[in-house]
Structure formats: structure tokens, C-alpha cells
């Protein structure tokens, strides 16, 4: 596996609209052999203070990096897909088909659209259903379980439409793991789902907020795992053939397994 130019950790939030500046959106990045540094929104500062990120800006930043030929590995803290039961309920047979279907009901990448304004009953699942990768963790929650502590439902429903947009606009430049294959091509950037709870306590917080620490821990772990030669193993979790078929629809959390 070739080295990446940049290791990016993104702590996500599904609150408000795509243009809203949120404390819960945090980005850290590390270069090979370098320190892990907080990344700031490209928006002009507000009275000398950097602005918070928006979801639209984060997607734009990833797209710009890909177009500039920067080979990055980005870990994003939200579900990239839904449980197998959802695919069966709505007759969906692939992840690209799932993306196309979901944005018709959750156009959360469109200006001014907030999840609270969307009728979730039109496309939903059982909030007790977990994906296989979530059952392999001790505390991950269902992508359908809204409004509880530690929920990823909002961030997943708000973030997945941006994955589709990145996929549509970046073309062959970005590998969406594991949907595009378990081993990324050496010339592509990679976007993968992560679960910061796995990593956050490995590193002292040093004054960072909880959201900052999550983004920092992801970026630092990605960089360190590559440097140790351990990253390739995490791209190939120990799954049976049937489990791999399930994960091709449901996705997987990088670092689980």
C-alpha cells in the first residue's frame, strides 16, 4: 500500500442545514511524519476568530483535495449505509442504488434543508436494527435511532447525500471503502467510515473539546496505523464470504475487526 499525502479525521454533525456553522463539525489532518493539526474553515474569520465548518465546506474541501491530486485517507464519523433489512424492505440491490434512492427522500445536501423538516416515515427502518459492523462493536447505535446520547442517526442521514455528491463529482479519484473494493487502488484517495470511540482514549485530550478530540484521534490513528504497517490489515477485516457480501451493502467501520 502506497503512502497517503494526508490523513484526515472528521467529526460530523447532522444538525441544522448544510450551510450552518457547527461546533460539532471538526477536522484534523496529519501529513506523513508530521504532527496532527486542526484544520479551519476557508471562510473569512469573524473578528479574528476562525469560523466553524459547514457540511457543504467539508465536502468541498475533500473534493478540492482530490481534484488537486492530493492522495488522502479521510475517516468520517457517520454511517455510510443502512442495515441489510433496509435494502430488503425497499428492494435495493447495491450501494449506488441505495444512494440514489436515499437522496430522493433525504435531500440533505440541498441548501436550506434540515432533517427536522423531512418526513422520515417515508423511508425508515427499525431503530433496533444494527449493521454487522455495529454488532462487532460494544456500543455503536442503530442509524435509525434518533435523539439519544451518542446517536449517529442525524449525522448519517445528513452525511450520506454528501457521499453521493462526492462520488458523482470526484469520479474515479476517490475510493469509497469498502463499497469500491476492500483494497484501495494505489493512485486513489480513500474515504472510510470511522467510529472515534475506538480511538479517542488512546491520546490525551490536551484541552481539546470532545468533538475536536474525536477528529484528532481519527487522523492521528490513521497516520500511525500506516506508519506501523498495520493499516492494510484493517482494510481486510476477518469476514466470511457471506459477511463480505453483507458488508458490500452495509459498509464497514475502518478499525473494527
N, C-alpha and C positions, 0 to 999 in steps of 0.2 A: 504494500500500500504506500503510495507516494505521500509526502508531507503536504499538509494544507498550509496556505498562506495566513489563514486567520481562523481562530476558534472562537465562536460567538455563543454566548449564553443569553437567552431571552426569557425573562419572567413576564408572563402575559396576563392580560385582564380583558374581560368581555363587557365591562361597564360602559354605559352611555353610548355614544356614536363613534364612528371611525375617526372623526376629526377631534374628538375630545382628548385633552391632555391629562394623562392619568398618572398618579404616583405609582400605581400598580404595574406600569409598563417600564421595565428596566432592562438595560442592555449592557453587558460587559464583553470584552474581547481580549484575547491573548494572541500574540504572534509567537512563532517558534523561538524558544529560548528567551522570550521576553516576559514582562510582568503582565498581570491581568488587570486591565484598566476599564473604568466606567466610560461608556460612550454616551454622548449627549445628542439631543435632538438637533437637526440642522437649522431649526427655526431661530430667528434673531432672539437674543437674550432679552429678558424682561427686567429692565432696571438693573442690568448687570448680572442677573441670575439666569442660568440656563433653563430653558423650557423643558417640561416633561415631554415624553414621546407621545405620539398618537399611533393607533394601529396602522393607519394609512402610511405614516412616515416609516415605520418599521418595515413594512412590505416594500416600500420604495427604496429603502437603504439596501435590502437584500438583493433586489432587482438590479440596482446600480452596481453593486459589487460584482454580480455575475456578469453583467454586460461589460464591465471593465477588465474582465479576465482574472479577477481575484478568486482563487480557489479556496472557498471557505467551508467549514463544517459548523453548522448552526443547530443548536439544540433549543427547541421551543417548548415551553411548559403548557401545552394543552393537548387534548386528544386529537389525533389526526383522522380518526374514523369511529364508527359505531359498532356495537356488538353484532355478531352473526345473525342473531334473531331479528335485528332491524332489516338486514339485507333480505332475509327470508320473508318477512312481513310485507315488504314493498316490492318484491320481485326484482331486486338489484343483483347483478352478477359480477361486478367488478368495481374497483375503487374509482376509476374515472367516471363510471356510470353513477356511482354514489355521489361524487362531487357535483355532477351536472344536475342531479335530482335535488340535492340539498339546497343549492343556491336558488332554486325556484321557490322554495318555501322560506329560506332564511337568507335574504339578500343583504347580509350584514356587512358587506363591503361597500355598500352604496351610501352616498352622502346622506347624512341626517337620519339613517336607520338605526334604531336602538332595539335590542332584543325585547325590551318591555313592551314595544309596540307591535310585536309579531305574535300571531295566534299559534302557539306551539302545539296545539292539539291536532293540527293538520298533518304533522309529521313528527311522531314521537315514539318512545319506547318505554319499557318498564324500568322504573328507576332502581330496581333491584338487579337488573342485568349488568353483568360485567364482561368486558372483553377478556380473552385468555391472558393477555399480558397483565391485566389488572388483577386477575386471580393469582398471578405469580408474585404479587407484592403483598405486603402486610396491611396496607392502609389506603390504597387507591380506591376512589369512589366512582360510581357509575356516571357516565357522561349525560345521563338523563336526570340526575339528582341535583336539582337546583336549590339555591338559597339555604345551604348549610355550610358550616365551617369546613374549609378545605375543599369545597366543591370545584370541579373543573368544567361543570356543565356550561356556564356562561362563556367562559373563555374558549371552549371547544366549538360551540355553536357560532361564536363571533369570529373565531380564527380560521376555521376550515374554509370559508369562502375566500379568504386571502390566499390560502394554499392553492386553490384552483386558479386564482388570478395569476399568481406567480408561475404556476405550471403553464398557463396559456401564454404568458408574455415572455418567459425566460427560455421557452423551447427546450433544446437539448442541453442547456448549460447547467441545469440543476437536476440532481438525482434525489427523488423523494423516497427516503428509505422507510420500510423495505419494499414499498409498492413497485418500485422500478428495479427491484432485484436486491438480494442480500449483500452482495459485494459491489460497492460503487465503482464506476469506471474511473481510471486514474486521472482523467482530464476534466472531471466534473466537480462542481460544488455539491454539497450534501446538506439537506435539511432533514432533521430527525426529531421525533418526539422524545422528550425527556421528562423525568419526574424528580425535581430537585430535592425532595425529601430523602432520596437515596444518598445525596452528596453533601447537604448543607452543613451537617455537624462535623464534617472532616476538617473544616477550615475555620479558624477564629473569625468572628464577625467584624471585629475591629471598627466598631461604630457604624457599620452599615445597617440600614433598615432590613426588615425581613425580606422584602421584595428584592432589594439590592443584593443581599446575601445569596438568594436563590440564583439570580443571574450570574453572580460572581462564581459561585460553586460549580455551576454547569460549565462555564467557559474554562475555568481552571482545571476541572476534572478532564474535560475533553483533551486539552493540551497535554496534561500529564499522562493520560492513558496512552496517547500516541507516543510520547517520548519514551515510555516504558515498554513499548511494543505490545501493549495489551489491547489496543483499540480494535484490531482485526478480529479478535475473539468475540468482542461484544457485537460486531456486525453479523456474527453467526451464532445466535443463541442455540442451545441444545434442544431442538424441537424435532418431534417425529414428522413424518411426511404429512400426516393428517393435520398436525398442528401448524405446519408451514402453510398449508392450503388455507386454514382459517386465518392465519396472520396476514396472508396476502390480501384479505378483505378488511380485517380489523386493524391492521397495523401492529406495531410493536414499540415498546419503550426501550430506547438505547440505554444499556447499562443493566437491564433486567435479564437474569439468566447467568 
